[in-house]
Amino acid sequence: MTADLFADDALQQPRGREQIGAESYVLRGYALPWVERLLPELRRILAQSPFRKMVTPGGFTMSAALSSCGELGWTTDSSGYRYSPVDPRSQTPWPAMPDALRELATLAATEAGFPDFAPDACLINRYVPGAKMSLHQDKNERRYNAPVVSVSLGLPAIFLFGGHERGDKPQKISLFHGDVVVWGGVDRLRFHGVMPIKEGVHSVMGPQRINLTFRTAG
């Protein structure tokens, strides 16, 4: 992650709110004013709990690398998908969620109509060109009354936002550096994913996309 926080393309992302579902929004460029605060915190988190490729219960290695911060972190292995209070690699607690990340997530949720969001988990995904995320539902949380807040940094991505059945045709939504997607309420269990990331180098983040996904898991 480079220190070029004021590159032209990082400042020119148009702002605005796009509704993509009954209770789902893309907040264009919402995270841009936060980037200077977020990157040092991400470096600290990743120094403690580096990115790693996890294996699904079916034995497939995920193409996106993962880490977490907060009271709970998402993990997967042959025994299933779950949240854990400890990093399975180090057997120590995940890094604490920095105030800057928590504040960004709660304010974005409020902007989208969810004023009481209290995230306890932040999944950090790293996508390099070619990496993707298959359509899935976020169902490992204990309750579904809180929204999901997803922050995009770096290379652009095509976000797949489907329906409540796996076979429903998804919307294809372009996401750029600084965009935030929030979905909850009647949309909370909609299938979603990410198409393979295209080759490129972002002026701020380099040849990668970093995605921060905030949830109330416990």
Salt bridges, closest charged atoms under 4 A:
GLU18 OE2 - ARG28 NE 2.96
GLU41 OE1 - ARG44 NH2 3.03
ASP77 OD2 - ARG82 NH2 2.69
ASP87 OD1 - ARG52 NH1 2.90
GLU103 OE1 - ARG37 NH2 3.78
ASP138 OD1 - HIS136 NE2 3.44
ASP138 OD1 - HIS192 NE2 3.33
ASP138 OD2 - ARG215 NE 2.90
GLU141 OE1 - ARG188 NH2 2.82
GLU141 OE2 - ARG215 NE 3.59
ASP179 OD2 - ARG28 NH1 2.59
ASP187 OD1 - ARG190 NH1 3.24
